[in-house]
Amino acid sequence: QALSEIEGMGGRGSNLQEMRLRPLAKRRVDMHSFCNPSSFQRSPYLSARGNFASAFQGSTEEGYNAYHADKYDEDKNPNGIINFGTSENKLCFDLMSKRLTQADMDLMDPSLLQYPDWKGHLFLREEVARFLTYYCKAPAPLKAENVIVLNGCGSLFSALATVLCDPGEAILIATPCYGGITQSIFLYGNVKLVYVYLDSKITGTSTRPFQLTAEKLEKALQDARAEGVTVRALILLNPQNPLGDIYSLSELRDYLEFAKRHELHVIVDEIYMLSVFDESATFHSVLGMDRLPDPQRTHVMWGITKDFAVSGIRFGTLYTENQDVANAVASLCYFHGVCGPVQHKVAQLLRDRGESVAPYWINQVYLRANRARLKAAHTYVTDELKTLGVPFLNRNAGFFVWIDFRKYLKTGTFEEELLLWKRFLDNKVLLSCGKAFECSEPGWFRIIFADKTHRLQLGMQRIRKVLEEREQEILAEEKEQPCQSDQDGKADSTDEVIFVSRHQDPLCASNSSLGDLIGLLQQQMRSSDWLQKNTAEQFA
């Protein structure tokens, strides 16, 4: 159905602009917002699918291309773009480069230069099974026969969507969510996403902003079915990107039980599971649960890209007990295989055990240093945001902070959000705007903090410059329109998200740090016009 909607793009009918104007919003599935019709030029050399793939991009791709064309370098290009938009860990190159160049990593066995089992070499799948058993705290040893290796989790999303759904069917996912999933599942499999739109308001049974509940999943599923959309699966991101949420065991059970009731597959992406950098936060893997509600429809993804700070090494792994799914995905591994020498290196990396049963280098050297560096970088960025009086979600996992810039939008629209995003880019700092994550509220942005101190400092200076200029512009506009209410057309973040700290119960709110309180007071002072109205002269 979706391909028939775009058939005219290949020189055989209507243009892309007409295609974008067709009302897909009623079906809660909006794929065409990722196209850029203003710059799109239909190619006579491409099919309809080829033209659509060429046009399939959003602000994420635009910013990524701009960054690579003008990349910041402390010596060669100090005025270049600093990338706070791409989720990469740039804190551990010293550790990983040293480990990956040690003698045990270099092996050129004949078997590594020949076609492997498409699921991956057995020695690697055995090592992955042992690794996941240990770090996911599995109640029983995981089996190598249930492991499949591909060149990244993007390929895994593509393969799973293709084998679990027919063209035109859909997968359920809560937003805001990592936008690359849309591209992964749609361009190859012609599978759509049905969004479960979350918001920042804490209402009903919610205890934190953007909280996913089984009730919200149920409503989104029923709405989609009422609109004729067939939903085959649910995607869960844990830890969640871009929010940084870590789901509790009870939440995971609720989501999995919901999926079982409706016979939905569950794809659980745990790509950040070892990037939890605060001891107060506990990650629970689905593979660590004593009992899965529907093990034949539960499929878990992980990879080394994030947790081991090597996004340039494309490696992802799937664990599924369903051999039909495993074999179907394996048939697509022919297109997404990992080369033999890299499989050897990954296996050596994961088996680094020393004298202890537990992996020695991973636990004692790498993870300890990585978590300390992530925590320090996160503290620096969040302290800067508090000084600026900018609300944010204060989480303890991943490489990102979800920031509330709504007070810098005069009209509170996605068009204004995009203008602010472009303004950051013009000032040589790349962020990710909320629309790229299908956020339902304009004004939210994601910033990546897993970077070196000098780039964090310079990037935050550039962000501060844009925000202060924008604040002055809004004040000037309000002075020109004195009759307009201060809150007219402007989202009030102070009653929704105020430096929301880790997953606390309401009773634990009193334990918030003094720094959070100071940041709140600074934010209220900056967002209020009390100081302008009550000057020293007026008091005199």
Secondary structure as a PSIPRED ss2 file (coil, helix, strand):
# PSIPRED VFORMAT (PSIPRED V4.0)

   1 Q C   1.000  0.000  0.000
   2 A H   0.000  1.000  0.000
   3 L H   0.000  1.000  0.000
   4 S H   0.000  1.000  0.000
   5 E H   0.000  1.000  0.000
   6 I C   1.000  0.000  0.000
   7 E H   0.000  1.000  0.000
   8 G H   0.000  1.000  0.000
   9 M H   0.000  1.000  0.000
  10 G H   0.000  1.000  0.000
  11 G C   1.000  0.000  0.000
  12 R C   1.000  0.000  0.000
  13 G C   1.000  0.000  0.000
  14 S C   1.000  0.000  0.000
  15 N C   1.000  0.000  0.000
  16 L H   0.000  1.000  0.000
  17 Q H   0.000  1.000  0.000
  18 E H   0.000  1.000  0.000
  19 M H   0.000  1.000  0.000
  20 R H   0.000  1.000  0.000
  21 L H   0.000  1.000  0.000
  22 R C   1.000  0.000  0.000
  23 P C   1.000  0.000  0.000
  24 L C   1.000  0.000  0.000
  25 A H   0.000  1.000  0.000
  26 K H   0.000  1.000  0.000
  27 R H   0.000  1.000  0.000
  28 R C   1.000  0.000  0.000
  29 V C   1.000  0.000  0.000
  30 D C   1.000  0.000  0.000
  31 M C   1.000  0.000  0.000
  32 H H   0.000  1.000  0.000
  33 S H   0.000  1.000  0.000
  34 F H   0.000  1.000  0.000
  35 C E   0.000  0.000  1.000
  36 N C   1.000  0.000  0.000
  37 P C   1.000  0.000  0.000
  38 S C   1.000  0.000  0.000
  39 S C   1.000  0.000  0.000
  40 F C   1.000  0.000  0.000
  41 Q C   1.000  0.000  0.000
  42 R C   1.000  0.000  0.000
  43 S C   1.000  0.000  0.000
  44 P C   1.000  0.000  0.000
  45 Y C   1.000  0.000  0.000
  46 L C   1.000  0.000  0.000
  47 S C   1.000  0.000  0.000
  48 A H   0.000  1.000  0.000
  49 R H   0.000  1.000  0.000
  50 G H   0.000  1.000  0.000
  51 N H   0.000  1.000  0.000
  52 F H   0.000  1.000  0.000
  53 A H   0.000  1.000  0.000
  54 S H   0.000  1.000  0.000
  55 A H   0.000  1.000  0.000
  56 F E   0.000  0.000  1.000
  57 Q C   1.000  0.000  0.000
  58 G C   1.000  0.000  0.000
  59 S H   0.000  1.000  0.000
  60 T H   0.000  1.000  0.000
  61 E H   0.000  1.000  0.000
  62 E H   0.000  1.000  0.000
  63 G H   0.000  1.000  0.000
  64 Y H   0.000  1.000  0.000
  65 N H   0.000  1.000  0.000
  66 A H   0.000  1.000  0.000
  67 Y H   0.000  1.000  0.000
  68 H H   0.000  1.000  0.000
  69 A H   0.000  1.000  0.000
  70 D C   1.000  0.000  0.000
  71 K E   0.000  0.000  1.000
  72 Y C   1.000  0.000  0.000
  73 D E   0.000  0.000  1.000
  74 E C   1.000  0.000  0.000
  75 D C   1.000  0.000  0.000
  76 K C   1.000  0.000  0.000
  77 N E   0.000  0.000  1.000
  78 P C   1.000  0.000  0.000
  79 N C   1.000  0.000  0.000
  80 G C   1.000  0.000  0.000
  81 I E   0.000  0.000  1.000
  82 I E   0.000  0.000  1.000
  83 N E   0.000  0.000  1.000
  84 F C   1.000  0.000  0.000
  85 G C   1.000  0.000  0.000
  86 T C   1.000  0.000  0.000
  87 S C   1.000  0.000  0.000
  88 E C   1.000  0.000  0.000
  89 N C   1.000  0.000  0.000
  90 K C   1.000  0.000  0.000
  91 L C   1.000  0.000  0.000
  92 C C   1.000  0.000  0.000
  93 F H   0.000  1.000  0.000
  94 D H   0.000  1.000  0.000
  95 L H   0.000  1.000  0.000
  96 M H   0.000  1.000  0.000
  97 S H   0.000  1.000  0.000
  98 K H   0.000  1.000  0.000
  99 R H   0.000  1.000  0.000
 100 L H   0.000  1.000  0.000
 101 T C   1.000  0.000  0.000
 102 Q C   1.000  0.000  0.000
 103 A H   0.000  1.000  0.000
 104 D H   0.000  1.000  0.000
 105 M H   0.000  1.000  0.000
 106 D C   1.000  0.000  0.000
 107 L C   1.000  0.000  0.000
 108 M C   1.000  0.000  0.000
 109 D C   1.000  0.000  0.000
 110 P H   0.000  1.000  0.000
 111 S H   0.000  1.000  0.000
 112 L H   0.000  1.000  0.000
 113 L H   0.000  1.000  0.000
 114 Q C   1.000  0.000  0.000
 115 Y C   1.000  0.000  0.000
 116 P C   1.000  0.000  0.000
 117 D C   1.000  0.000  0.000
 118 W C   1.000  0.000  0.000
 119 K C   1.000  0.000  0.000
 120 G C   1.000  0.000  0.000
 121 H C   1.000  0.000  0.000
 122 L H   0.000  1.000  0.000
 123 F H   0.000  1.000  0.000
 124 L H   0.000  1.000  0.000
 125 R H   0.000  1.000  0.000
 126 E H   0.000  1.000  0.000
 127 E H   0.000  1.000  0.000
 128 V H   0.000  1.000  0.000
 129 A H   0.000  1.000  0.000
 130 R H   0.000  1.000  0.000
 131 F H   0.000  1.000  0.000
 132 L H   0.000  1.000  0.000
 133 T H   0.000  1.000  0.000
 134 Y H   0.000  1.000  0.000
 135 Y H   0.000  1.000  0.000
 136 C C   1.000  0.000  0.000
 137 K C   1.000  0.000  0.000
 138 A C   1.000  0.000  0.000
 139 P C   1.000  0.000  0.000
 140 A C   1.000  0.000  0.000
 141 P C   1.000  0.000  0.000
 142 L C   1.000  0.000  0.000
 143 K C   1.000  0.000  0.000
 144 A H   0.000  1.000  0.000
 145 E H   0.000  1.000  0.000
 146 N H   0.000  1.000  0.000
 147 V E   0.000  0.000  1.000
 148 I E   0.000  0.000  1.000
 149 V E   0.000  0.000  1.000
 150 L E   0.000  0.000  1.000
 151 N C   1.000  0.000  0.000
 152 G C   1.000  0.000  0.000
 153 C H   0.000  1.000  0.000
 154 G H   0.000  1.000  0.000
 155 S H   0.000  1.000  0.000
 156 L H   0.000  1.000  0.000
 157 F H   0.000  1.000  0.000
 158 S H   0.000  1.000  0.000
 159 A H   0.000  1.000  0.000
 160 L H   0.000  1.000  0.000
 161 A H   0.000  1.000  0.000
 162 T H   0.000  1.000  0.000
 163 V H   0.000  1.000  0.000
 164 L H   0.000  1.000  0.000
 165 C C   1.000  0.000  0.000
 166 D C   1.000  0.000  0.000
 167 P C   1.000  0.000  0.000
 168 G C   1.000  0.000  0.000
 169 E C   1.000  0.000  0.000
 170 A E   0.000  0.000  1.000
 171 I E   0.000  0.000  1.000
 172 L E   0.000  0.000  1.000
 173 I E   0.000  0.000  1.000
 174 A E   0.000  0.000  1.000
 175 T E   0.000  0.000  1.000
 176 P C   1.000  0.000  0.000
 177 C C   1.000  0.000  0.000
 178 Y C   1.000  0.000  0.000
 179 G C   1.000  0.000  0.000
 180 G H   0.000  1.000  0.000
 181 I H   0.000  1.000  0.000
 182 T H   0.000  1.000  0.000
 183 Q H   0.000  1.000  0.000
 184 S H   0.000  1.000  0.000
 185 I H   0.000  1.000  0.000
 186 F H   0.000  1.000  0.000
 187 L H   0.000  1.000  0.000
 188 Y H   0.000  1.000  0.000
 189 G H   0.000  1.000  0.000
 190 N C   1.000  0.000  0.000
 191 V C   1.000  0.000  0.000
 192 K E   0.000  0.000  1.000
 193 L E   0.000  0.000  1.000
 194 V E   0.000  0.000  1.000
 195 Y E   0.000  0.000  1.000
 196 V E   0.000  0.000  1.000
 197 Y E   0.000  0.000  1.000
 198 L C   1.000  0.000  0.000
 199 D C   1.000  0.000  0.000
 200 S C   1.000  0.000  0.000
 201 K C   1.000  0.000  0.000
 202 I C   1.000  0.000  0.000
 203 T C   1.000  0.000  0.000
 204 G C   1.000  0.000  0.000
 205 T C   1.000  0.000  0.000
 206 S C   1.000  0.000  0.000
 207 T C   1.000  0.000  0.000
 208 R C   1.000  0.000  0.000
 209 P C   1.000  0.000  0.000
 210 F C   1.000  0.000  0.000
 211 Q C   1.000  0.000  0.000
 212 L C   1.000  0.000  0.000
 213 T C   1.000  0.000  0.000
 214 A H   0.000  1.000  0.000
 215 E H   0.000  1.000  0.000
 216 K H   0.000  1.000  0.000
 217 L H   0.000  1.000  0.000
 218 E H   0.000  1.000  0.000
 219 K H   0.000  1.000  0.000
 220 A H   0.000  1.000  0.000
 221 L H   0.000  1.000  0.000
 222 Q H   0.000  1.000  0.000
 223 D H   0.000  1.000  0.000
 224 A H   0.000  1.000  0.000
 225 R H   0.000  1.000  0.000
 226 A H   0.000  1.000  0.000
 227 E C   1.000  0.000  0.000
 228 G C   1.000  0.000  0.000
 229 V C   1.000  0.000  0.000
 230 T C   1.000  0.000  0.000
 231 V E   0.000  0.000  1.000
 232 R E   0.000  0.000  1.000
 233 A E   0.000  0.000  1.000
 234 L E   0.000  0.000  1.000
 235 I E   0.000  0.000  1.000
 236 L E   0.000  0.000  1.000
 237 L E   0.000  0.000  1.000
 238 N C   1.000  0.000  0.000
 239 P C   1.000  0.000  0.000
 240 Q C   1.000  0.000  0.000
 241 N C   1.000  0.000  0.000
 242 P C   1.000  0.000  0.000
 243 L C   1.000  0.000  0.000
 244 G C   1.000  0.000  0.000
 245 D C   1.000  0.000  0.000
 246 I C   1.000  0.000  0.000
 247 Y C   1.000  0.000  0.000
 248 S C   1.000  0.000  0.000
 249 L H   0.000  1.000  0.000
 250 S H   0.000  1.000  0.000
 251 E H   0.000  1.000  0.000
 252 L H   0.000  1.000  0.000
 253 R H   0.000  1.000  0.000
 254 D H   0.000  1.000  0.000
 255 Y H   0.000  1.000  0.000
 256 L H   0.000  1.000  0.000
 257 E H   0.000  1.000  0.000
 258 F H   0.000  1.000  0.000
 259 A H   0.000  1.000  0.000
 260 K H   0.000  1.000  0.000
 261 R H   0.000  1.000  0.000
 262 H C   1.000  0.000  0.000
 263 E C   1.000  0.000  0.000
 264 L C   1.000  0.000  0.000
 265 H E   0.000  0.000  1.000
 266 V E   0.000  0.000  1.000
 267 I E   0.000  0.000  1.000
 268 V E   0.000  0.000  1.000
 269 D E   0.000  0.000  1.000
 270 E C   1.000  0.000  0.000
 271 I C   1.000  0.000  0.000
 272 Y C   1.000  0.000  0.000
 273 M C   1.000  0.000  0.000
 274 L C   1.000  0.000  0.000
 275 S C   1.000  0.000  0.000
 276 V E   0.000  0.000  1.000
 277 F C   1.000  0.000  0.000
 278 D C   1.000  0.000  0.000
 279 E C   1.000  0.000  0.000
 280 S C   1.000  0.000  0.000
 281 A C   1.000  0.000  0.000
 282 T C   1.000  0.000  0.000
 283 F C   1.000  0.000  0.000
 284 H C   1.000  0.000  0.000
 285 S C   1.000  0.000  0.000
 286 V H   0.000  1.000  0.000
 287 L H   0.000  1.000  0.000
 288 G H   0.000  1.000  0.000
 289 M C   1.000  0.000  0.000
 290 D C   1.000  0.000  0.000
 291 R C   1.000  0.000  0.000
 292 L C   1.000  0.000  0.000
 293 P C   1.000  0.000  0.000
 294 D C   1.000  0.000  0.000
 295 P H   0.000  1.000  0.000
 296 Q H   0.000  1.000  0.000
 297 R H   0.000  1.000  0.000
 298 T E   0.000  0.000  1.000
 299 H E   0.000  0.000  1.000
 300 V E   0.000  0.000  1.000
 301 M E   0.000  0.000  1.000
 302 W E   0.000  0.000  1.000
 303 G E   0.000  0.000  1.000
 304 I H   0.000  1.000  0.000
 305 T H   0.000  1.000  0.000
 306 K H   0.000  1.000  0.000
 307 D H   0.000  1.000  0.000
 308 F C   1.000  0.000  0.000
 309 A C   1.000  0.000  0.000
 310 V C   1.000  0.000  0.000
 311 S C   1.000  0.000  0.000
 312 G C   1.000  0.000  0.000
 313 I C   1.000  0.000  0.000
 314 R C   1.000  0.000  0.000
 315 F C   1.000  0.000  0.000
 316 G E   0.000  0.000  1.000
 317 T E   0.000  0.000  1.000
 318 L E   0.000  0.000  1.000
 319 Y E   0.000  0.000  1.000
 320 T E   0.000  0.000  1.000
 321 E C   1.000  0.000  0.000
 322 N C   1.000  0.000  0.000
 323 Q H   0.000  1.000  0.000
 324 D H   0.000  1.000  0.000
 325 V H   0.000  1.000  0.000
 326 A H   0.000  1.000  0.000
 327 N H   0.000  1.000  0.000
 328 A H   0.000  1.000  0.000
 329 V H   0.000  1.000  0.000
 330 A H   0.000  1.000  0.000
 331 S H   0.000  1.000  0.000
 332 L H   0.000  1.000  0.000
 333 C C   1.000  0.000  0.000
 334 Y C   1.000  0.000  0.000
 335 F C   1.000  0.000  0.000
 336 H C   1.000  0.000  0.000
 337 G C   1.000  0.000  0.000
 338 V C   1.000  0.000  0.000
 339 C C   1.000  0.000  0.000
 340 G H   0.000  1.000  0.000
 341 P H   0.000  1.000  0.000
 342 V H   0.000  1.000  0.000
 343 Q H   0.000  1.000  0.000
 344 H H   0.000  1.000  0.000
 345 K H   0.000  1.000  0.000
 346 V H   0.000  1.000  0.000
 347 A H   0.000  1.000  0.000
 348 Q H   0.000  1.000  0.000
 349 L H   0.000  1.000  0.000
 350 L H   0.000  1.000  0.000
 351 R C   1.000  0.000  0.000
 352 D C   1.000  0.000  0.000
 353 R C   1.000  0.000  0.000
 354 G C   1.000  0.000  0.000
 355 E C   1.000  0.000  0.000
 356 S C   1.000  0.000  0.000
 357 V C   1.000  0.000  0.000
 358 A C   1.000  0.000  0.000
 359 P C   1.000  0.000  0.000
 360 Y H   0.000  1.000  0.000
 361 W H   0.000  1.000  0.000
 362 I H   0.000  1.000  0.000
 363 N H   0.000  1.000  0.000
 364 Q H   0.000  1.000  0.000
 365 V H   0.000  1.000  0.000
 366 Y H   0.000  1.000  0.000
 367 L H   0.000  1.000  0.000
 368 R H   0.000  1.000  0.000
 369 A H   0.000  1.000  0.000
 370 N H   0.000  1.000  0.000
 371 R H   0.000  1.000  0.000
 372 A H   0.000  1.000  0.000
 373 R H   0.000  1.000  0.000
 374 L H   0.000  1.000  0.000
 375 K H   0.000  1.000  0.000
 376 A H   0.000  1.000  0.000
 377 A H   0.000  1.000  0.000
 378 H H   0.000  1.000  0.000
 379 T H   0.000  1.000  0.000
 380 Y H   0.000  1.000  0.000
 381 V H   0.000  1.000  0.000
 382 T H   0.000  1.000  0.000
 383 D H   0.000  1.000  0.000
 384 E H   0.000  1.000  0.000
 385 L H   0.000  1.000  0.000
 386 K H   0.000  1.000  0.000
 387 T H   0.000  1.000  0.000
 388 L H   0.000  1.000  0.000
 389 G C   1.000  0.000  0.000
 390 V C   1.000  0.000  0.000
 391 P C   1.000  0.000  0.000
 392 F E   0.000  0.000  1.000
 393 L E   0.000  0.000  1.000
 394 N C   1.000  0.000  0.000
 395 R C   1.000  0.000  0.000
 396 N C   1.000  0.000  0.000
 397 A E   0.000  0.000  1.000
 398 G C   1.000  0.000  0.000
 399 F C   1.000  0.000  0.000
 400 F E   0.000  0.000  1.000
 401 V E   0.000  0.000  1.000
 402 W E   0.000  0.000  1.000
 403 I E   0.000  0.000  1.000
 404 D E   0.000  0.000  1.000
 405 F C   1.000  0.000  0.000
 406 R H   0.000  1.000  0.000
 407 K H   0.000  1.000  0.000
 408 Y H   0.000  1.000  0.000
 409 L C   1.000  0.000  0.000
 410 K C   1.000  0.000  0.000
 411 T C   1.000  0.000  0.000
 412 G C   1.000  0.000  0.000
 413 T C   1.000  0.000  0.000
 414 F H   0.000  1.000  0.000
 415 E H   0.000  1.000  0.000
 416 E H   0.000  1.000  0.000
 417 E H   0.000  1.000  0.000
 418 L H   0.000  1.000  0.000
 419 L H   0.000  1.000  0.000
 420 L H   0.000  1.000  0.000
 421 W H   0.000  1.000  0.000
 422 K H   0.000  1.000  0.000
 423 R H   0.000  1.000  0.000
 424 F H   0.000  1.000  0.000
 425 L H   0.000  1.000  0.000
 426 D H   0.000  1.000  0.000
 427 N C   1.000  0.000  0.000
 428 K C   1.000  0.000  0.000
 429 V E   0.000  0.000  1.000
 430 L E   0.000  0.000  1.000
 431 L C   1.000  0.000  0.000
 432 S E   0.000  0.000  1.000
 433 C E   0.000  0.000  1.000
 434 G H   0.000  1.000  0.000
 435 K H   0.000  1.000  0.000
 436 A H   0.000  1.000  0.000
 437 F H   0.000  1.000  0.000
 438 E C   1.000  0.000  0.000
 439 C C   1.000  0.000  0.000
 440 S C   1.000  0.000  0.000
 441 E C   1.000  0.000  0.000
 442 P C   1.000  0.000  0.000
 443 G C   1.000  0.000  0.000
 444 W E   0.000  0.000  1.000
 445 F E   0.000  0.000  1.000
 446 R E   0.000  0.000  1.000
 447 I E   0.000  0.000  1.000
 448 I E   0.000  0.000  1.000
 449 F C   1.000  0.000  0.000
 450 A C   1.000  0.000  0.000
 451 D C   1.000  0.000  0.000
 452 K C   1.000  0.000  0.000
 453 T H   0.000  1.000  0.000
 454 H H   0.000  1.000  0.000
 455 R H   0.000  1.000  0.000
 456 L H   0.000  1.000  0.000
 457 Q H   0.000  1.000  0.000
 458 L H   0.000  1.000  0.000
 459 G H   0.000  1.000  0.000
 460 M H   0.000  1.000  0.000
 461 Q H   0.000  1.000  0.000
 462 R H   0.000  1.000  0.000
 463 I H   0.000  1.000  0.000
 464 R H   0.000  1.000  0.000
 465 K H   0.000  1.000  0.000
 466 V H   0.000  1.000  0.000
 467 L H   0.000  1.000  0.000
 468 E H   0.000  1.000  0.000
 469 E H   0.000  1.000  0.000
 470 R H   0.000  1.000  0.000
 471 E H   0.000  1.000  0.000
 472 Q H   0.000  1.000  0.000
 473 E H   0.000  1.000  0.000
 474 I H   0.000  1.000  0.000
 475 L H   0.000  1.000  0.000
 476 A H   0.000  1.000  0.000
 477 E H   0.000  1.000  0.000
 478 E H   0.000  1.000  0.000
 479 K H   0.000  1.000  0.000
 480 E H   0.000  1.000  0.000
 481 Q C   1.000  0.000  0.000
 482 P C   1.000  0.000  0.000
 483 C C   1.000  0.000  0.000
 484 Q C   1.000  0.000  0.000
 485 S C   1.000  0.000  0.000
 486 D C   1.000  0.000  0.000
 487 Q C   1.000  0.000  0.000
 488 D C   1.000  0.000  0.000
 489 G C   1.000  0.000  0.000
 490 K C   1.000  0.000  0.000
 491 A C   1.000  0.000  0.000
 492 D C   1.000  0.000  0.000
 493 S C   1.000  0.000  0.000
 494 T C   1.000  0.000  0.000
 495 D C   1.000  0.000  0.000
 496 E C   1.000  0.000  0.000
 497 V C   1.000  0.000  0.000
 498 I C   1.000  0.000  0.000
 499 F C   1.000  0.000  0.000
 500 V E   0.000  0.000  1.000
 501 S C   1.000  0.000  0.000
 502 R C   1.000  0.000  0.000
 503 H C   1.000  0.000  0.000
 504 Q C   1.000  0.000  0.000
 505 D C   1.000  0.000  0.000
 506 P H   0.000  1.000  0.000
 507 L H   0.000  1.000  0.000
 508 C H   0.000  1.000  0.000
 509 A H   0.000  1.000  0.000
 510 S H   0.000  1.000  0.000
 511 N H   0.000  1.000  0.000
 512 S C   1.000  0.000  0.000
 513 S C   1.000  0.000  0.000
 514 L H   0.000  1.000  0.000
 515 G H   0.000  1.000  0.000
 516 D H   0.000  1.000  0.000
 517 L H   0.000  1.000  0.000
 518 I H   0.000  1.000  0.000
 519 G H   0.000  1.000  0.000
 520 L H   0.000  1.000  0.000
 521 L H   0.000  1.000  0.000
 522 Q H   0.000  1.000  0.000
 523 Q H   0.000  1.000  0.000
 524 Q H   0.000  1.000  0.000
 525 M H   0.000  1.000  0.000
 526 R H   0.000  1.000  0.000
 527 S H   0.000  1.000  0.000
 528 S C   1.000  0.000  0.000
 529 D C   1.000  0.000  0.000
 530 W H   0.000  1.000  0.000
 531 L H   0.000  1.000  0.000
 532 Q H   0.000  1.000  0.000
 533 K H   0.000  1.000  0.000
 534 N C   1.000  0.000  0.000
 535 T C   1.000  0.000  0.000
 536 A H   0.000  1.000  0.000
 537 E H   0.000  1.000  0.000
 538 Q H   0.000  1.000  0.000
 539 F H   0.000  1.000  0.000
 540 A C   1.000  0.000  0.000
